[in-house]
């Protein structure tokens, strides 16, 4: 009995001591100073506990989250680190902003990507502008890797970075081809309504400068293609005449950009008479693909039915089939073709006018054809008048 009573008393004593010790730990004062002290000593679990308690109590939350992020980075917990960075940024951006911008140049790819992603997810416009301004400063660094990292971060902002396009173009002008090429490779990502024409003008200037580095000219062509710059199509057509690597790039860009608008058609018509058969073929394909949207061009295409190049003649025939009936705007051109010396062109023009139901609008010209030297023309004109 005595032994059991002694053991019971010892257990009570042990439990009492345990409760006292636990109480002392629980009552330990939680403070930012204490948390920082633990962090500096590498006692990360205690530091995390203290910072977490401060956050629960709503004390120094932005700083606590930022410090937590630093600890998690040290521990290799990248996701947890950037969750804390985001929480800090949402309260007081200034605590973590400099560090995250620095991390966009981290040697660790995952950290670098997370840093860029975190910056682009910030919604506050003033903070976003501040970030982009700092990245521009980094872009002007003397260190090559800083420039490359800054470009990667800037272009990740896409159209949100449109406001700093002038700064990027200024950097482009003073950089070496390696950095220029990196800019051109992604410049299209930051184009918006406010800056696209300015960038297009710059790119067109580059592609037309025959003294420019060929790689840079080709990159500028690719950038125009990625911007889907329909306004640049005629400039690109001119490039296809060059005897260089840029010719094939220009052809690819024309295909990638797609078809011009109906309003642009008149800009392309002169190219149907270009000395280069490849240029004539390119424009014929564009008109053919436009179908009825290019029906103003029928008179000009008819002339190519007599082209010296067989491929061009075949392309002209195919284009006329795809386009279908000519437009009213084409009537004047068709009427003038009734005076053409070539019988086939004359007959084709008259046939187009018949298809348009526009004979009465040019009836005097059709009557004149009844006196044409060619029997087939006279016969067709007579049938048209009588029908």
C-alpha positions, 0 to 999 in steps of 0.5 A: 500500500505504501509503495503504491501511495509513493508512486501516486505522489511521484506521478502527481509531482511529475504532472505538476512540474510538466504543467508548470513547464508547459505554462512557462512556454505558453506564456513566453512573450511573442514579439517581432524582436523574439521572432527575428532573434530566432530567425537570426540564430537559425532556429527556424521552427521557433521563428515560424511559430512566433511569426505565425502567432503575430499574424494570427493576432494581426500584429506586424503582419506584412513584415512577419509574412515577408520574414516567413518567406525568407525562412521558407526560402532558406528551407527550400520551401519555395511554394510556401515562401511565395505564398508568404511574399504575396501575403506581404505584398497585398498589405505593404508592397514595400517590405518585399518588393525589392527582394522579389525583383532581385529574385527574378535573377535567381540562379534557381529557375523555379524561384526565378519563375515564381518571382516573375509570376508573383510580380505579374499577379499584383493588381495595384496599378501604382505598384505595377508601375513601380515594378516596371520602372525598377525593371527598366532600371535593371534593363539598363544595367551593365551586367548582361544577365541583368538585362536578360532577366529584366526582359524576361520579367517585363515581357511576362507583364504582356500588355500591362507593360505597354506603357514602357515601350518607349524605354524598351525601344530606347534600350534597343537602340543602344544595345548589341545584336544579342540583346536586340534580338531578345527584345524583338523576339518578344516585343509583340507581347507588350503591344496595345492600342496605345503603342502598337503603331509606334512599334510597327513604325520602328520594326518597318524602319529596321526591316527596310534598313539594308545596312542593318544586321540581317539577323535583326532584320529577320527578327523584326519581320518575325515580330511584325508577323506575331503582331499580325500587322496587316498594315505592314503587308506591302512592306513585306511583299517588297522584302520578298524581292531581296536575294537573302534570308529575309525573303523567305521570312517575309513570305512566311510572315505574309502567310502568318499575318493573313489577309488584308481588309477590303479597304487595303486592296488598292495598295496591292493592285500595283504589285500585279505588274511587278517585274518579279513573277514571285511578287505577282504570284504572292498578290494573286494568292492573296486576292484569290484567298480574299474571294469576293472581298477582292472583286474590285481587282478583276480587271487587273487580274484579267490582264495577267491571263496573258502573262509571260509566266505560265504559273502567273497565268494559271494563278490569275485564272484560279483567282478569277474563279475564286473571286467570282463576279466582279464588283460595281467598282470594277466596271470602269476597268472592265469597260476600258478592257473592251478597247484592249487589242488582245481578243481573249482579254476583250472577250473576258471583260465583256463576259464579266460585264454580262455576269454583272448584269451591267451591259446597259451601263456600257451599252455604247461600248458594246455596240462598238464591238459589233464593228470589231475586226475579230469575228468572235468579238463581233458575234458575242457583242451581237448576242449580248445586245440581242439578249 
